[in-house]
Amino acid sequence: MENQHEQFNVDTRHGSPYDRGSADSYYRRGRRPHYFKGATYNSEEVLEKDMTPVEIREYNLGFDQNEADYNFKDWG
């Protein structure tokens, strides 16, 4: 079975909604839909209030996929 991000042709570039969702889960930051128009932290950040429903879905997909993979930063 293919991953959902491949099935829906989700943008997985660094800074994308999917990437930010995955990173927030990985670092255990909690769910806060957002993304960057370009490179993470080096371009304009788009907050949830300005995101489309598709962008929010992609953020949640990244977050949920990482949670399902149980792939978290080892701080120890």
mmCIF file of the N, C-alpha and C atoms, coordinates in Angstrom:
data_MODEL
# 
_entry.id   MODEL 
# 
loop_
_atom_site.group_PDB 
_atom_site.id 
_atom_site.type_symbol 
_atom_site.label_atom_id 
_atom_site.label_alt_id 
_atom_site.label_comp_id 
_atom_site.label_asym_id 
_atom_site.label_entity_id 
_atom_site.label_seq_id 
_atom_site.pdbx_PDB_ins_code 
_atom_site.Cartn_x 
_atom_site.Cartn_y 
_atom_site.Cartn_z 
_atom_site.occupancy 
_atom_site.B_iso_or_equiv 
_atom_site.pdbx_formal_charge 
_atom_site.auth_seq_id 
_atom_site.auth_comp_id 
_atom_site.auth_asym_id 
_atom_site.auth_atom_id 
_atom_site.pdbx_PDB_model_num 
ATOM 1   N N  . MET A 1 1  ? 0.841  -1.187 0.000  1.00 0.00 ? 1  MET A N  1 
ATOM 2   C CA . MET A 1 1  ? 0.000  0.000  0.000  1.00 0.00 ? 1  MET A CA 1 
ATOM 3   C C  . MET A 1 1  ? 0.882  1.245  0.000  1.00 0.00 ? 1  MET A C  1 
ATOM 4   N N  . GLU A 1 2  ? 0.618  2.191  -0.900 1.00 0.00 ? 2  GLU A N  1 
ATOM 5   C CA . GLU A 1 2  ? 1.435  3.387  -0.956 1.00 0.00 ? 2  GLU A CA 1 
ATOM 6   C C  . GLU A 1 2  ? 1.071  4.358  0.166  1.00 0.00 ? 2  GLU A C  1 
ATOM 7   N N  . ASN A 1 3  ? 2.015  5.221  0.519  1.00 0.00 ? 3  ASN A N  1 
ATOM 8   C CA . ASN A 1 3  ? 1.761  6.224  1.547  1.00 0.00 ? 3  ASN A CA 1 
ATOM 9   C C  . ASN A 1 3  ? 0.711  7.208  1.072  1.00 0.00 ? 3  ASN A C  1 
ATOM 10  N N  . GLN A 1 4  ? -0.026 7.781  2.007  1.00 0.00 ? 4  GLN A N  1 
ATOM 11  C CA . GLN A 1 4  ? -1.067 8.748  1.655  1.00 0.00 ? 4  GLN A CA 1 
ATOM 12  C C  . GLN A 1 4  ? -0.484 9.945  0.921  1.00 0.00 ? 4  GLN A C  1 
ATOM 13  N N  . HIS A 1 5  ? 0.731  10.402 1.300  1.00 0.00 ? 5  HIS A N  1 
ATOM 14  C CA . HIS A 1 5  ? 1.286  11.583 0.635  1.00 0.00 ? 5  HIS A CA 1 
ATOM 15  C C  . HIS A 1 5  ? 1.594  11.299 -0.825 1.00 0.00 ? 5  HIS A C  1 
ATOM 16  N N  . GLU A 1 6  ? 1.915  10.052 -1.175 1.00 0.00 ? 6  GLU A N  1 
ATOM 17  C CA . GLU A 1 6  ? 2.119  9.694  -2.575 1.00 0.00 ? 6  GLU A CA 1 
ATOM 18  C C  . GLU A 1 6  ? 0.778  9.580  -3.288 1.00 0.00 ? 6  GLU A C  1 
ATOM 19  N N  . GLN A 1 7  ? -0.207 9.029  -2.621 1.00 0.00 ? 7  GLN A N  1 
ATOM 20  C CA . GLN A 1 7  ? -1.531 8.836  -3.203 1.00 0.00 ? 7  GLN A CA 1 
ATOM 21  C C  . GLN A 1 7  ? -2.167 10.172 -3.588 1.00 0.00 ? 7  GLN A C  1 
ATOM 22  N N  . PHE A 1 8  ? -1.985 11.202 -2.779 1.00 0.00 ? 8  PHE A N  1 
ATOM 23  C CA . PHE A 1 8  ? -2.613 12.495 -3.024 1.00 0.00 ? 8  PHE A CA 1 
ATOM 24  C C  . PHE A 1 8  ? -1.656 13.513 -3.637 1.00 0.00 ? 8  PHE A C  1 
ATOM 25  N N  . ASN A 1 9  ? -0.428 13.084 -3.994 1.00 0.00 ? 9  ASN A N  1 
ATOM 26  C CA . ASN A 1 9  ? 0.566  13.974 -4.595 1.00 0.00 ? 9  ASN A CA 1 
ATOM 27  C C  . ASN A 1 9  ? 0.812  15.199 -3.719 1.00 0.00 ? 9  ASN A C  1 
ATOM 28  N N  . VAL A 1 10 ? 1.122  14.971 -2.473 1.00 0.00 ? 10 VAL A N  1 
ATOM 29  C CA . VAL A 1 10 ? 1.351  16.024 -1.489 1.00 0.00 ? 10 VAL A CA 1 
ATOM 30  C C  . VAL A 1 10 ? 2.748  16.600 -1.655 1.00 0.00 ? 10 VAL A C  1 
ATOM 31  N N  . ASP A 1 11 ? 2.854  17.917 -1.555 1.00 0.00 ? 11 ASP A N  1 
ATOM 32  C CA . ASP A 1 11 ? 4.141  18.603 -1.588 1.00 0.00 ? 11 ASP A CA 1 
ATOM 33  C C  . ASP A 1 11 ? 4.885  18.291 -0.292 1.00 0.00 ? 11 ASP A C  1 
ATOM 34  N N  . THR A 1 12 ? 6.031  17.633 -0.391 1.00 0.00 ? 12 THR A N  1 
ATOM 35  C CA . THR A 1 12 ? 6.793  17.264 0.801  1.00 0.00 ? 12 THR A CA 1 
ATOM 36  C C  . THR A 1 12 ? 8.097  18.055 0.928  1.00 0.00 ? 12 THR A C  1 
ATOM 37  N N  . ARG A 1 13 ? 8.232  19.138 0.164  1.00 0.00 ? 13 ARG A N  1 
ATOM 38  C CA . ARG A 1 13 ? 9.467  19.933 0.214  1.00 0.00 ? 13 ARG A CA 1 
ATOM 39  C C  . ARG A 1 13 ? 9.685  20.479 1.625  1.00 0.00 ? 13 ARG A C  1 
ATOM 40  N N  . HIS A 1 14 ? 10.943 20.804 1.923  1.00 0.00 ? 14 HIS A N  1 
ATOM 41  C CA . HIS A 1 14 ? 11.287 21.394 3.213  1.00 0.00 ? 14 HIS A CA 1 
ATOM 42  C C  . HIS A 1 14 ? 10.532 22.706 3.375  1.00 0.00 ? 14 HIS A C  1 
ATOM 43  N N  . GLY A 1 15 ? 9.768  22.831 4.435  1.00 0.00 ? 15 GLY A N  1 
ATOM 44  C CA . GLY A 1 15 ? 8.981  24.022 4.699  1.00 0.00 ? 15 GLY A CA 1 
ATOM 45  C C  . GLY A 1 15 ? 7.516  23.897 4.330  1.00 0.00 ? 15 GLY A C  1 
ATOM 46  N N  . SER A 1 16 ? 7.165  22.835 3.591  1.00 0.00 ? 16 SER A N  1 
ATOM 47  C CA . SER A 1 16 ? 5.777  22.630 3.157  1.00 0.00 ? 16 SER A CA 1 
ATOM 48  C C  . SER A 1 16 ? 4.888  22.290 4.356  1.00 0.00 ? 16 SER A C  1 
ATOM 49  N N  . PRO A 1 17 ? 3.568  22.379 4.182  1.00 0.00 ? 17 PRO A N  1 
ATOM 50  C CA . PRO A 1 17 ? 2.688  21.994 5.279  1.00 0.00 ? 17 PRO A CA 1 
ATOM 51  C C  . PRO A 1 17 ? 2.951  20.560 5.758  1.00 0.00 ? 17 PRO A C  1 
ATOM 52  N N  . TYR A 1 18 ? 3.127  19.624 4.837  1.00 0.00 ? 18 TYR A N  1 
ATOM 53  C CA . TYR A 1 18 ? 3.401  18.235 5.213  1.00 0.00 ? 18 TYR A CA 1 
ATOM 54  C C  . TYR A 1 18 ? 4.691  18.151 6.032  1.00 0.00 ? 18 TYR A C  1 
ATOM 55  N N  . ASP A 1 19 ? 5.731  18.803 5.561  1.00 0.00 ? 19 ASP A N  1 
ATOM 56  C CA . ASP A 1 19 ? 7.027  18.794 6.241  1.00 0.00 ? 19 ASP A CA 1 
ATOM 57  C C  . ASP A 1 19 ? 6.923  19.387 7.643  1.00 0.00 ? 19 ASP A C  1 
ATOM 58  N N  . ARG A 1 20 ? 6.211  20.505 7.784  1.00 0.00 ? 20 ARG A N  1 
ATOM 59  C CA . ARG A 1 20 ? 6.086  21.144 9.092  1.00 0.00 ? 20 ARG A CA 1 
ATOM 60  C C  . ARG A 1 20 ? 5.270  20.285 10.052 1.00 0.00 ? 20 ARG A C  1 
ATOM 61  N N  . GLY A 1 21 ? 4.230  19.622 9.554  1.00 0.00 ? 21 GLY A N  1 
ATOM 62  C CA . GLY A 1 21 ? 3.464  18.719 10.407 1.00 0.00 ? 21 GLY A CA 1 
ATOM 63  C C  . GLY A 1 21 ? 4.315  17.565 10.904 1.00 0.00 ? 21 GLY A C  1 
ATOM 64  N N  . SER A 1 22 ? 5.082  17.000 9.986  1.00 0.00 ? 22 SER A N  1 
ATOM 65  C CA . SER A 1 22 ? 5.971  15.900 10.342 1.00 0.00 ? 22 SER A CA 1 
ATOM 66  C C  . SER A 1 22 ? 7.010  16.355 11.363 1.00 0.00 ? 22 SER A C  1 
ATOM 67  N N  . ALA A 1 23 ? 7.586  17.529 11.154 1.00 0.00 ? 23 ALA A N  1 
ATOM 68  C CA . ALA A 1 23 ? 8.603  18.044 12.078 1.00 0.00 ? 23 ALA A CA 1 
ATOM 69  C C  . ALA A 1 23 ? 8.010  18.356 13.448 1.00 0.00 ? 23 ALA A C  1 
ATOM 70  N N  . ASP A 1 24 ? 6.820  18.943 13.480 1.00 0.00 ? 24 ASP A N  1 
ATOM 71  C CA . ASP A 1 24 ? 6.199  19.242 14.773 1.00 0.00 ? 24 ASP A CA 1 
ATOM 72  C C  . ASP A 1 24 ? 5.965  17.966 15.566 1.00 0.00 ? 24 ASP A C  1 
ATOM 73  N N  . SER A 1 25 ? 5.525  16.918 14.901 1.00 0.00 ? 25 SER A N  1 
ATOM 74  C CA . SER A 1 25 ? 5.340  15.639 15.582 1.00 0.00 ? 25 SER A CA 1 
ATOM 75  C C  . SER A 1 25 ? 6.681  15.073 16.033 1.00 0.00 ? 25 SER A C  1 
ATOM 76  N N  . TYR A 1 26 ? 7.667  15.079 15.140 1.00 0.00 ? 26 TYR A N  1 
ATOM 77  C CA . TYR A 1 26 ? 8.983  14.517 15.442 1.00 0.00 ? 26 TYR A CA 1 
ATOM 78  C C  . TYR A 1 26 ? 9.593  15.153 16.694 1.00 0.00 ? 26 TYR A C  1 
ATOM 79  N N  . TYR A 1 27 ? 9.484  16.471 16.792 1.00 0.00 ? 27 TYR A N  1 
ATOM 80  C CA . TYR A 1 27 ? 10.050 17.186 17.935 1.00 0.00 ? 27 TYR A CA 1 
ATOM 81  C C  . TYR A 1 27 ? 9.068  17.321 19.094 1.00 0.00 ? 27 TYR A C  1 
ATOM 82  N N  . ARG A 1 28 ? 7.881  16.688 18.968 1.00 0.00 ? 28 ARG A N  1 
ATOM 83  C CA . ARG A 1 28 ? 6.858  16.680 20.018 1.00 0.00 ? 28 ARG A CA 1 
ATOM 84  C C  . ARG A 1 28 ? 6.404  18.085 20.387 1.00 0.00 ? 28 ARG A C  1 
ATOM 85  N N  . ARG A 1 29 ? 6.277  18.937 19.372 1.00 0.00 ? 29 ARG A N  1 
ATOM 86  C CA . ARG A 1 29 ? 5.853  20.315 19.609 1.00 0.00 ? 29 ARG A CA 1 
ATOM 87  C C  . ARG A 1 29 ? 4.348  20.465 19.681 1.00 0.00 ? 29 ARG A C  1 
ATOM 88  N N  . GLY A 1 30 ? 3.610  19.458 19.321 1.00 0.00 ? 30 GLY A N  1 
ATOM 89  C CA . GLY A 1 30 ? 2.166  19.592 19.297 1.00 0.00 ? 30 GLY A CA 1 
ATOM 90  C C  . GLY A 1 30 ? 1.695  20.062 17.929 1.00 0.00 ? 30 GLY A C  1 
ATOM 91  N N  . ARG A 1 31 ? 0.414  19.954 17.727 1.00 0.00 ? 31 ARG A N  1 
ATOM 92  C CA . ARG A 1 31 ? -0.195 20.257 16.432 1.00 0.00 ? 31 ARG A CA 1 
ATOM 93  C C  . ARG A 1 31 ? -0.476 21.754 16.328 1.00 0.00 ? 31 ARG A C  1 
ATOM 94  N N  . ARG A 1 32 ? 0.167  22.410 15.345 1.00 0.00 ? 32 ARG A N  1 
ATOM 95  C CA . ARG A 1 32 ? -0.046 23.842 15.081 1.00 0.00 ? 32 ARG A CA 1 
ATOM 96  C C  . ARG A 1 32 ? 0.133  24.061 13.579 1.00 0.00 ? 32 ARG A C  1 
ATOM 97  N N  . PRO A 1 33 ? -0.936 23.873 12.812 1.00 0.00 ? 33 PRO A N  1 
ATOM 98  C CA . PRO A 1 33 ? -0.808 23.996 11.361 1.00 0.00 ? 33 PRO A CA 1 
ATOM 99  C C  . PRO A 1 33 ? -0.174 25.321 10.925 1.00 0.00 ? 33 PRO A C  1 
ATOM 100 N N  . HIS A 1 34 ? 0.851  25.203 10.091 1.00 0.00 ? 34 HIS A N  1 
ATOM 101 C CA . HIS A 1 34 ? 1.563  26.332 9.522  1.00 0.00 ? 34 HIS A CA 1 
ATOM 102 C C  . HIS A 1 34 ? 2.494  25.785 8.450  1.00 0.00 ? 34 HIS A C  1 
ATOM 103 N N  . TYR A 1 35 ? 3.100  26.662 7.684  1.00 0.00 ? 35 TYR A N  1 
ATOM 104 C CA . TYR A 1 35 ? 4.150  26.273 6.745  1.00 0.00 ? 35 TYR A CA 1 
ATOM 105 C C  . TYR A 1 35 ? 4.921  27.512 6.331  1.00 0.00 ? 35 TYR A C  1 
ATOM 106 N N  . PHE A 1 36 ? 5.968  27.315 5.559  1.00 0.00 ? 36 PHE A N  1 
ATOM 107 C CA . PHE A 1 36 ? 6.781  28.412 5.070  1.00 0.00 ? 36 PHE A CA 1 
ATOM 108 C C  . PHE A 1 36 ? 6.710  28.443 3.550  1.00 0.00 ? 36 PHE A C  1 
ATOM 109 N N  . LYS A 1 37 ? 6.647  29.641 2.992  1.00 0.00 ? 37 LYS A N  1 
ATOM 110 C CA . LYS A 1 37 ? 6.537  29.773 1.542  1.00 0.00 ? 37 LYS A CA 1 
ATOM 111 C C  . LYS A 1 37 ? 7.794  29.305 0.828  1.00 0.00 ? 37 LYS A C  1 
ATOM 112 N N  . GLY A 1 38 ? 8.911  29.391 1.510  1.00 0.00 ? 38 GLY A N  1 
ATOM 113 C CA . GLY A 1 38 ? 10.191 28.925 0.982  1.00 0.00 ? 38 GLY A CA 1 
ATOM 114 C C  . GLY A 1 38 ? 10.861 28.060 2.028  1.00 0.00 ? 38 GLY A C  1 
ATOM 115 N N  . ALA A 1 39 ? 12.133 28.330 2.247  1.00 0.00 ? 39 ALA A N  1 
ATOM 116 C CA . ALA A 1 39 ? 12.895 27.559 3.228  1.00 0.00 ? 39 ALA A CA 1 
ATOM 117 C C  . ALA A 1 39 ? 12.376 27.815 4.643  1.00 0.00 ? 39 ALA A C  1 
ATOM 118 N N  . THR A 1 40 ? 12.354 26.766 5.447  1.00 0.00 ? 40 THR A N  1 
ATOM 119 C CA . THR A 1 40 ? 11.898 26.863 6.834  1.00 0.00 ? 40 THR A CA 1 
ATOM 120 C C  . THR A 1 40 ? 12.709 27.904 7.587  1.00 0.00 ? 40 THR A C  1 
ATOM 121 N N  . TYR A 1 41 ? 12.011 28.791 8.277  1.00 0.00 ? 41 TYR A N  1 
ATOM 122 C CA . TYR A 1 41 ? 12.569 29.864 9.107  1.00 0.00 ? 41 TYR A CA 1 
ATOM 123 C C  . TYR A 1 41 ? 13.301 30.939 8.306  1.00 0.00 ? 41 TYR A C  1 
ATOM 124 N N  . ASN A 1 42 ? 13.469 30.764 6.990  1.00 0.00 ? 42 ASN A N  1 
ATOM 125 C CA . ASN A 1 42 ? 14.149 31.753 6.155  1.00 0.00 ? 42 ASN A CA 1 
ATOM 126 C C  . ASN A 1 42 ? 13.225 32.354 5.109  1.00 0.00 ? 42 ASN A C  1 
ATOM 127 N N  . SER A 1 43 ? 11.937 32.175 5.302  1.00 0.00 ? 43 SER A N  1 
ATOM 128 C CA . SER A 1 43 ? 10.946 32.736 4.383  1.00 0.00 ? 43 SER A CA 1 
ATOM 129 C C  . SER A 1 43 ? 9.675  33.035 5.171  1.00 0.00 ? 43 SER A C  1 
ATOM 130 N N  . GLU A 1 44 ? 8.713  33.594 4.484  1.00 0.00 ? 44 GLU A N  1 
ATOM 131 C CA . GLU A 1 44 ? 7.465  33.975 5.150  1.00 0.00 ? 44 GLU A CA 1 
ATOM 132 C C  . GLU A 1 44 ? 6.719  32.752 5.682  1.00 0.00 ? 44 GLU A C  1 
ATOM 133 N N  . GLU A 1 45 ? 6.304  32.826 6.944  1.00 0.00 ? 45 GLU A N  1 
ATOM 134 C CA . GLU A 1 45 ? 5.514  31.763 7.562  1.00 0.00 ? 45 GLU A CA 1 
ATOM 135 C C  . GLU A 1 45 ? 4.032  32.034 7.320  1.00 0.00 ? 45 GLU A C  1 
ATOM 136 N N  . VAL A 1 46 ? 3.306  30.993 6.964  1.00 0.00 ? 46 VAL A N  1 
ATOM 137 C CA . VAL A 1 46 ? 1.865  31.084 6.763  1.00 0.00 ? 46 VAL A CA 1 
ATOM 138 C C  . VAL A 1 46 ? 1.202  30.366 7.928  1.00 0.00 ? 46 VAL A C  1 
ATOM 139 N N  . LEU A 1 47 ? 0.356  31.078 8.657  1.00 0.00 ? 47 LEU A N  1 
ATOM 140 C CA . LEU A 1 47 ? -0.318 30.518 9.825  1.00 0.00 ? 47 LEU A CA 1 
ATOM 141 C C  . LEU A 1 47 ? -1.639 29.869 9.424  1.00 0.00 ? 47 LEU A C  1 
ATOM 142 N N  . GLU A 1 48 ? -2.180 29.055 10.314 1.00 0.00 ? 48 GLU A N  1 
ATOM 143 C CA . GLU A 1 48 ? -3.399 28.304 10.040 1.00 0.00 ? 48 GLU A CA 1 
ATOM 144 C C  . GLU A 1 48 ? -4.530 29.195 9.525  1.00 0.00 ? 48 GLU A C  1 
ATOM 145 N N  . LYS A 1 49 ? -4.686 30.363 10.084 1.00 0.00 ? 49 LYS A N  1 
ATOM 146 C CA . LYS A 1 49 ? -5.793 31.247 9.687  1.00 0.00 ? 49 LYS A CA 1 
ATOM 147 C C  . LYS A 1 49 ? -5.711 31.651 8.214  1.00 0.00 ? 49 LYS A C  1 
ATOM 148 N N  . ASP A 1 50 ? -4.529 31.544 7.628  1.00 0.00 ? 50 ASP A N  1 
ATOM 149 C CA . ASP A 1 50 ? -4.336 31.919 6.230  1.00 0.00 ? 50 ASP A CA 1 
ATOM 150 C C  . ASP A 1 50 ? -4.113 30.713 5.309  1.00 0.00 ? 50 ASP A C  1 
ATOM 151 N N  . MET A 1 51 ? -4.267 29.515 5.856  1.00 0.00 ? 51 MET A N  1 
ATOM 152 C CA . MET A 1 51 ? -4.065 28.296 5.068  1.00 0.00 ? 51 MET A CA 1 
ATOM 153 C C  . MET A 1 51 ? -5.365 27.836 4.432  1.00 0.00 ? 51 MET A C  1 
ATOM 154 N N  . THR A 1 52 ? -5.239 27.168 3.295  1.00 0.00 ? 52 THR A N  1 
ATOM 155 C CA . THR A 1 52 ? -6.409 26.578 2.651  1.00 0.00 ? 52 THR A CA 1 
ATOM 156 C C  . THR A 1 52 ? -6.745 25.262 3.345  1.00 0.00 ? 52 THR A C  1 
ATOM 157 N N  . PRO A 1 53 ? -7.958 24.756 3.149  1.00 0.00 ? 53 PRO A N  1 
ATOM 158 C CA . PRO A 1 53 ? -8.292 23.439 3.709  1.00 0.00 ? 53 PRO A CA 1 
ATOM 159 C C  . PRO A 1 53 ? -7.342 22.343 3.225  1.00 0.00 ? 53 PRO A C  1 
ATOM 160 N N  . VAL A 1 54 ? -6.883 22.406 2.002  1.00 0.00 ? 54 VAL A N  1 
ATOM 161 C CA . VAL A 1 54 ? -5.942 21.401 1.484  1.00 0.00 ? 54 VAL A CA 1 
ATOM 162 C C  . VAL A 1 54 ? -4.609 21.507 2.209  1.00 0.00 ? 54 VAL A C  1 
ATOM 163 N N  . GLU A 1 55 ? -4.114 22.715 2.441  1.00 0.00 ? 55 GLU A N  1 
ATOM 164 C CA . GLU A 1 55 ? -2.846 22.893 3.157  1.00 0.00 ? 55 GLU A CA 1 
ATOM 165 C C  . GLU A 1 55 ? -2.953 22.381 4.589  1.00 0.00 ? 55 GLU A C  1 
ATOM 166 N N  . ILE A 1 56 ? -4.074 22.631 5.238  1.00 0.00 ? 56 ILE A N  1 
ATOM 167 C CA . ILE A 1 56 ? -4.280 22.128 6.604  1.00 0.00 ? 56 ILE A CA 1 
ATOM 168 C C  . ILE A 1 56 ? -4.330 20.605 6.591  1.00 0.00 ? 56 ILE A C  1 
ATOM 169 N N  . ARG A 1 57 ? -4.998 20.025 5.600  1.00 0.00 ? 57 ARG A N  1 
ATOM 170 C CA . ARG A 1 57 ? -5.043 18.571 5.482  1.00 0.00 ? 57 ARG A CA 1 
ATOM 171 C C  . ARG A 1 57 ? -3.637 18.007 5.299  1.00 0.00 ? 57 ARG A C  1 
ATOM 172 N N  . GLU A 1 58 ? -2.810 18.661 4.487  1.00 0.00 ? 58 GLU A N  1 
ATOM 173 C CA . GLU A 1 58 ? -1.446 18.188 4.262  1.00 0.00 ? 58 GLU A CA 1 
ATOM 174 C C  . GLU A 1 58 ? -0.602 18.293 5.535  1.00 0.00 ? 58 GLU A C  1 
ATOM 175 N N  . TYR A 1 59 ? -0.770 19.373 6.290  1.00 0.00 ? 59 TYR A N  1 
ATOM 176 C CA . TYR A 1 59 ? -0.075 19.500 7.573  1.00 0.00 ? 59 TYR A CA 1 
ATOM 177 C C  . TYR A 1 59 ? -0.466 18.335 8.485  1.00 0.00 ? 59 TYR A C  1 
ATOM 178 N N  . ASN A 1 60 ? -1.761 18.102 8.626  1.00 0.00 ? 60 ASN A N  1 
ATOM 179 C CA . ASN A 1 60 ? -2.246 17.024 9.495  1.00 0.00 ? 60 ASN A CA 1 
ATOM 180 C C  . ASN A 1 60 ? -1.788 15.658 9.005  1.00 0.00 ? 60 ASN A C  1 
ATOM 181 N N  . LEU A 1 61 ? -1.709 15.479 7.711  1.00 0.00 ? 61 LEU A N  1 
ATOM 182 C CA . LEU A 1 61 ? -1.228 14.221 7.152  1.00 0.00 ? 61 LEU A CA 1 
ATOM 183 C C  . LEU A 1 61 ? 0.224  13.987 7.562  1.00 0.00 ? 61 LEU A C  1 
ATOM 184 N N  . GLY A 1 62 ? 1.057  15.013 7.461  1.00 0.00 ? 62 GLY A N  1 
ATOM 185 C CA . GLY A 1 62 ? 2.453  14.892 7.883  1.00 0.00 ? 62 GLY A CA 1 
ATOM 186 C C  . GLY A 1 62 ? 2.567  14.584 9.366  1.00 0.00 ? 62 GLY A C  1 
ATOM 187 N N  . PHE A 1 63 ? 1.782  15.276 10.168 1.00 0.00 ? 63 PHE A N  1 
ATOM 188 C CA . PHE A 1 63 ? 1.792  15.065 11.616 1.00 0.00 ? 63 PHE A CA 1 
ATOM 189 C C  . PHE A 1 63 ? 1.347  13.636 11.934 1.00 0.00 ? 63 PHE A C  1 
ATOM 190 N N  . ASP A 1 64 ? 0.216  13.229 11.373 1.00 0.00 ? 64 ASP A N  1 
ATOM 191 C CA . ASP A 1 64 ? -0.343 11.907 11.661 1.00 0.00 ? 64 ASP A CA 1 
ATOM 192 C C  . ASP A 1 64 ? 0.536  10.781 11.151 1.00 0.00 ? 64 ASP A C  1 
ATOM 193 N N  . GLN A 1 65 ? 1.161  10.959 9.982  1.00 0.00 ? 65 GLN A N  1 
ATOM 194 C CA . GLN A 1 65 ? 2.041  9.921  9.436  1.00 0.00 ? 65 GLN A CA 1 
ATOM 195 C C  . GLN A 1 65 ? 3.235  9.708  10.352 1.00 0.00 ? 65 GLN A C  1 
ATOM 196 N N  . ASN A 1 66 ? 3.812  10.799 10.847 1.00 0.00 ? 66 ASN A N  1 
ATOM 197 C CA . ASN A 1 66 ? 4.943  10.667 11.757 1.00 0.00 ? 66 ASN A CA 1 
ATOM 198 C C  . ASN A 1 66 ? 4.527  10.002 13.062 1.00 0.00 ? 66 ASN A C  1 
ATOM 199 N N  . GLU A 1 67 ? 3.344  10.363 13.557 1.00 0.00 ? 67 GLU A N  1 
ATOM 200 C CA . GLU A 1 67 ? 2.836  9.722  14.777 1.00 0.00 ? 67 GLU A CA 1 
ATOM 201 C C  . GLU A 1 67 ? 2.649  8.222  14.556 1.00 0.00 ? 67 GLU A C  1 
ATOM 202 N N  . ALA A 1 68 ? 2.091  7.847  13.397 1.00 0.00 ? 68 ALA A N  1 
ATOM 203 C CA . ALA A 1 68 ? 1.858  6.431  13.094 1.00 0.00 ? 68 ALA A CA 1 
ATOM 204 C C  . ALA A 1 68 ? 3.172  5.668  12.963 1.00 0.00 ? 68 ALA A C  1 
ATOM 205 N N  . ASP A 1 69 ? 4.207  6.335  12.460 1.00 0.00 ? 69 ASP A N  1 
ATOM 206 C CA . ASP A 1 69 ? 5.525  5.711  12.310 1.00 0.00 ? 69 ASP A CA 1 
ATOM 207 C C  . ASP A 1 69 ? 6.276  5.672  13.630 1.00 0.00 ? 69 ASP A C  1 
ATOM 208 N N  . TYR A 1 70 ? 5.754  6.367  14.637 1.00 0.00 ? 70 TYR A N  1 
ATOM 209 C CA . TYR A 1 70 ? 6.378  6.463  15.952 1.00 0.00 ? 70 TYR A CA 1 
ATOM 210 C C  . TYR A 1 70 ? 7.834  6.880  15.819 1.00 0.00 ? 70 TYR A C  1 
ATOM 211 N N  . ASN A 1 71 ? 8.027  7.963  15.071 1.00 0.00 ? 71 ASN A N  1 
ATOM 212 C CA . ASN A 1 71 ? 9.361  8.478  14.767 1.00 0.00 ? 71 ASN A CA 1 
ATOM 213 C C  . ASN A 1 71 ? 9.563  9.814  15.484 1.00 0.00 ? 71 ASN A C  1 
ATOM 214 N N  . PHE A 1 72 ? 10.195 9.759  16.667 1.00 0.00 ? 72 PHE A N  1 
ATOM 215 C CA . PHE A 1 72 ? 10.335 10.951 17.490 1.00 0.00 ? 72 PHE A CA 1 
ATOM 216 C C  . PHE A 1 72 ? 11.789 11.195 17.846 1.00 0.00 ? 72 PHE A C  1 
ATOM 217 N N  . LYS A 1 73 ? 12.129 12.443 18.048 1.00 0.00 ? 73 LYS A N  1 
ATOM 218 C CA . LYS A 1 73 ? 13.481 12.848 18.444 1.00 0.00 ? 73 LYS A CA 1 
ATOM 219 C C  . LYS A 1 73 ? 13.821 12.213 19.788 1.00 0.00 ? 73 LYS A C  1 
ATOM 220 N N  . ASP A 1 74 ? 14.997 11.596 19.840 1.00 0.00 ? 74 ASP A N  1 
ATOM 221 C CA . ASP A 1 74 ? 15.508 11.026 21.102 1.00 0.00 ? 74 ASP A CA 1 
ATOM 222 C C  . ASP A 1 74 ? 16.335 12.099 21.797 1.00 0.00 ? 74 ASP A C  1 
ATOM 223 N N  . TRP A 1 75 ? 15.765 12.683 22.816 1.00 0.00 ? 75 TRP A N  1 
ATOM 224 C CA . TRP A 1 75 ? 16.435 13.760 23.531 1.00 0.00 ? 75 TRP A CA 1 
ATOM 225 C C  . TRP A 1 75 ? 17.418 13.231 24.577 1.00 0.00 ? 75 TRP A C  1 
ATOM 226 N N  . GLY A 1 76 ? 17.472 11.909 24.747 1.00 0.00 ? 76 GLY A N  1 
ATOM 227 C CA . GLY A 1 76 ? 18.241 11.313 25.815 1.00 0.00 ? 76 GLY A CA 1 
ATOM 228 C C  . GLY A 1 76 ? 19.657 11.095 25.525 1.00 0.00 ? 76 GLY A C  1 
# 
